Amino acid sequence: MNNKTLSILSYITIIGWIVAFIKSKDLTPKSDLVGYHLKQGFGIFLVSLIVNIALSVVVMAVPSLYFLSYIGYVLFILWIFGIINAANEQKKPIPVIGKIFEDKFDFIS
């Protein structure tokens, strides 16, 4: 797989991220683009997981706050931005939350 494919794959579910992570270890020379998008993809996955769990608890406790579940659409749009950046082979962070992940997850590098 080439760098562009691995970058896109890093956003497609956690299984796609694992495949891209394993395949990126085989690349010589190491690709900064793939590493960058692996970090961004892992970050958006973690944020989505935490937000969805928190929203589930809140909506279960206070059903009148069901409208908060629309936050999932915002996360979906951010995920799309990440895929677009990977497809264009750009090292741009995901809007709003992407800067947080640029220097995190050292195990990916």
N, C-alpha and C positions, 0 to 999 in steps of 0.2 A: 504494500500500500504506500501511496505517496504522502507527502506532508499535508497536502490539502485535504485528502480523504480522512486521515487520522485526526486532523483538527476538527472537521465537521462531526466525525464519529464521537468525539469526546463530549458532545452535547446530547447525544441520542441515548437516553436512559443510562442508568448506572452500569448496565451490562455493556453497552457501547463504550462507555468510559473505560471500563476494565480492559476491553479488547484494545482500545487505542493506547492505554497505558502500557500493556504488555508488548504490543507491537512497537511502541516508541523506544523501548529498551533495546530492540534489535537494530535500530537505525544507526548508521555510521556515515557521516558525522551526526551528532545529536542536533535535532532541530529545535531552535528557540521558538519557532512558531507553534509547533506541536506542544511543547512544554507550557507555553503561555496559555493556549486554549484548554489544555488539560486542567490547569489551575482554575481558569474561569468556569469551565464546565463543572468541576467538583464543587466550586463555591456556590454556583447557582443551584446545584442539587441540594447542598446542605441547607441553604436559605429556604428553598422550597419545602424541604422536609420539616424544618423547624416551624415555619409559618403555617403549614397545613396542620401539623399536630396542635399547635397553639390555637388556631382558629377552630378546630374540631372541639377542643375542650371548651372554649369560650361559647361557641354556638350551642353546645350541649347544655351548658350551665344557664345561659340566657338566650333562649330561642329567638327573642325579638331582635337580636343582633345578627340575624342571618345575612343581612346585606354585606357584612364584612367578608363573606366568602368570595366577593367579587375581586378581592385582592389576588386571587389565583389567576385572574385574567392579566393583571399587571405582571405577574411573574412569567406568564406565558409569553407576553410581548418582549420582556427582557431576554428570555430564552431565544426567541426568534432573532433578536439583535445579535446575540452571540453567534448563532449559526450563520447569519449573513456576514459577520466579520470574518469568520473562519473560511467561508466560501470565497471571500474576496482576498484571502491571505493577508489580512491586516491584523496587526497586534494592537487593537483598540479594546479598551475595557468595556464590559457591559455597562450601560448607563446606570447611574445612581449607586450600584453596589460593586461594580467591577474593580474599582481602585483598591478596595479592601483586600482583594485576593491576589494582587500582583506580587506581593512579597511574602505571602503565606504559603503553606503546604510545601516545605522544603523537600519532602520525600519524593516529590514529583520530578525535580530537577535532576 
